[in-house]
Amino acid sequence: PIFTYGTERFMENCQTVGVDVLIVPDMPYEEKQELLPDCLKYGVTLISMIAPTSQQRIRMIASEAQGFIYCVSSMGVTGMRQELSNNVEHMIKSVKEVKDIPCAIGFGISTPEQAKQMARFADGVIVGSAIVNIIGQYGEDCVPHVMEYVRGMNKATKQQYEKQQ
């Protein structure tokens, strides 16, 4: 949709409404250069995503990343998972060897326990599908339920970060 709409027009509108950061989950790293010039022109940081893949690819993506790196916890589509990959910690260490940049983990994180587990080695935890599911379940009455969920996730990650201090 961004390319159909027009990248410059899209980025100009992003700047107008105050978008600072853009994540395009289905854009391969190799196509990043098609969007990056307009991102830079309009002051929008294009976030790189890294999946559990080869060390060489992780290093290549990390070396050019801006803002933070979105570390994908597992291959496949986003959504809630029972178990998360054990490779994520190694992936973050690989990134940090190349560049001192915050790493946030997403894809499949849905419980406070998972968030706490990921907070042991990540700078942030990203949750999407679990919140979308709450919105789908409660519709217009979702706000208090989303707030309760986010508070629980926040508490779990803060406990882990405080424990590490």
C-alpha positions as CSV (number, residue, x, y, z in Angstrom):
1,P,0.0,0.0,0.0
2,I,2.9,2.5,0.7
3,F,4.3,2.1,-2.8
4,T,0.9,2.3,-4.4
5,Y,0.0,5.4,-2.4
6,G,3.4,6.9,-3.2
7,T,6.4,6.8,-0.8
8,E,7.0,10.6,-0.8
9,R,3.3,11.4,-0.3
10,F,3.1,8.8,2.4
11,M,6.2,10.1,4.3
12,E,5.0,13.7,3.9
13,N,1.7,12.7,5.5
14,C,3.5,10.8,8.2
15,Q,5.5,14.0,9.0
16,T,2.3,16.1,9.0
17,V,0.6,13.9,11.6
18,G,3.7,13.4,13.7
19,V,4.8,9.9,12.9
20,D,8.4,9.5,14.1
21,V,9.0,5.8,13.5
22,L,7.8,3.4,10.8
23,I,7.8,-0.4,10.8
24,V,7.0,-2.2,7.6
25,P,6.8,-5.8,8.6
26,D,6.5,-7.3,5.1
27,M,9.3,-5.3,3.5
28,P,12.5,-7.3,3.0
29,Y,15.8,-5.7,4.0
30,E,16.8,-5.7,0.3
31,E,13.9,-3.3,-0.5
32,K,14.6,-0.9,2.3
33,Q,16.5,1.5,0.0
34,E,13.3,2.1,-2.0
35,L,11.7,3.7,1.1
36,L,14.7,5.1,3.1
37,P,15.4,8.3,1.1
38,D,11.9,9.6,1.6
39,C,12.0,8.5,5.3
40,L,15.2,10.5,5.8
41,K,13.7,13.5,3.9
42,Y,10.7,13.7,6.1
43,G,12.4,12.7,9.4
44,V,10.8,9.3,9.8
45,T,13.0,6.5,11.3
46,L,12.6,3.3,9.4
47,I,12.9,0.4,11.8
48,S,14.8,-2.7,10.8
49,M,13.5,-6.2,11.6
50,I,15.8,-9.1,12.3
51,A,14.6,-12.7,12.3
52,P,16.4,-15.7,13.8
53,T,18.6,-16.2,10.7
54,S,22.2,-16.3,9.7
55,Q,24.8,-14.4,11.6
56,Q,26.0,-12.7,8.5
57,R,22.5,-11.4,7.7
58,I,22.0,-10.2,11.4
59,R,25.3,-8.3,11.2
60,M,24.4,-6.7,7.9
61,I,21.0,-5.5,9.0
62,A,22.3,-4.4,12.4
63,S,25.1,-2.3,11.0
64,E,22.6,-0.1,9.1
65,A,19.8,0.0,11.6
66,Q,18.4,3.2,13.1
67,G,16.2,4.0,16.2
68,F,15.9,0.4,17.5
69,I,15.9,-3.1,16.1
70,Y,12.7,-5.1,16.1
71,C,13.9,-8.7,16.9
72,V,11.4,-11.3,15.6
73,S,11.1,-14.0,18.3
74,S,10.2,-16.7,15.8
75,M,9.7,-17.3,12.2
76,G,6.2,-17.3,10.6
77,V,3.3,-14.9,11.1
78,T,2.7,-12.7,14.1
79,G,0.4,-13.9,16.8
80,M,0.2,-15.5,20.2
81,R,2.5,-18.4,20.9
82,Q,2.9,-20.9,23.7
83,E,6.7,-21.0,23.4
84,L,9.2,-18.5,22.2
85,S,12.5,-19.2,20.5
86,N,15.6,-19.6,22.6
87,N,17.6,-18.1,19.8
88,V,16.5,-14.5,20.5
89,E,19.1,-13.9,23.3
90,H,21.8,-15.0,20.9
91,M,20.4,-12.9,18.2
92,I,20.4,-9.8,20.4
93,K,24.0,-10.5,21.5
94,S,25.0,-10.6,17.8
95,V,23.3,-7.3,17.2
96,K,25.0,-5.6,20.1
97,E,28.4,-6.9,18.9
98,V,27.9,-4.9,15.7
99,K,26.0,-1.8,17.0
100,D,25.0,-0.3,20.3
101,I,21.3,0.0,19.5
102,P,18.2,-0.9,21.6
103,C,16.6,-4.2,20.7
104,A,12.9,-4.9,21.2
105,I,11.4,-8.4,20.8
106,G,8.1,-9.0,19.2
107,F,6.0,-11.7,17.4
108,G,4.1,-14.1,19.7
109,I,4.5,-12.4,23.1
110,S,1.2,-12.4,24.8
111,T,1.6,-13.2,28.5
112,P,3.3,-11.4,31.4
113,E,5.5,-14.5,31.9
114,Q,6.7,-14.3,28.3
115,A,7.3,-10.6,28.5
116,K,9.3,-11.0,31.7
117,Q,11.3,-13.8,30.1
118,M,12.2,-11.6,27.1
119,A,13.0,-8.6,29.3
120,R,15.9,-10.5,30.7
121,F,17.9,-9.7,27.7
122,A,15.9,-7.2,25.5
123,D,15.6,-3.5,25.8
124,G,11.9,-3.7,25.1
125,V,9.0,-6.0,24.4
126,I,6.5,-5.5,21.6
127,V,2.9,-6.8,21.8
128,G,0.4,-6.6,19.0
129,S,-1.9,-9.5,18.3
130,A,-2.9,-10.0,22.0
131,I,-4.2,-6.4,22.1
132,V,-5.9,-6.8,18.8
133,N,-7.7,-9.9,20.2
134,I,-8.8,-8.0,23.3
135,I,-10.2,-5.3,21.0
136,G,-12.0,-7.9,18.9
137,Q,-13.5,-9.5,22.0
138,Y,-14.7,-6.4,23.7
139,G,-15.3,-4.0,20.8
140,E,-16.2,-0.5,22.0
141,D,-15.9,-1.6,25.6
142,C,-12.2,-2.7,25.1
143,V,-10.4,0.2,26.8
144,P,-10.5,-0.9,30.4
145,H,-9.6,-4.5,29.3
146,V,-6.7,-3.3,27.2
147,M,-5.5,-1.0,30.0
148,E,-5.6,-4.0,32.5
149,Y,-3.7,-6.2,30.1
150,V,-1.0,-3.5,29.4
151,R,-0.6,-2.8,33.1
152,G,0.1,-6.6,33.7
153,M,2.6,-6.7,30.9
154,N,4.2,-3.4,32.1
155,K,4.5,-4.8,35.7
156,A,6.1,-8.0,34.5
157,T,8.8,-6.2,32.4
158,K,9.5,-3.6,35.1
159,Q,10.0,-6.3,37.7
160,Q,12.5,-8.0,35.5
161,Y,14.4,-4.7,34.6
162,E,14.5,-3.7,38.3
163,K,15.8,-7.2,39.2
164,Q,18.7,-6.6,36.8
165,Q,19.6,-3.2,38.2
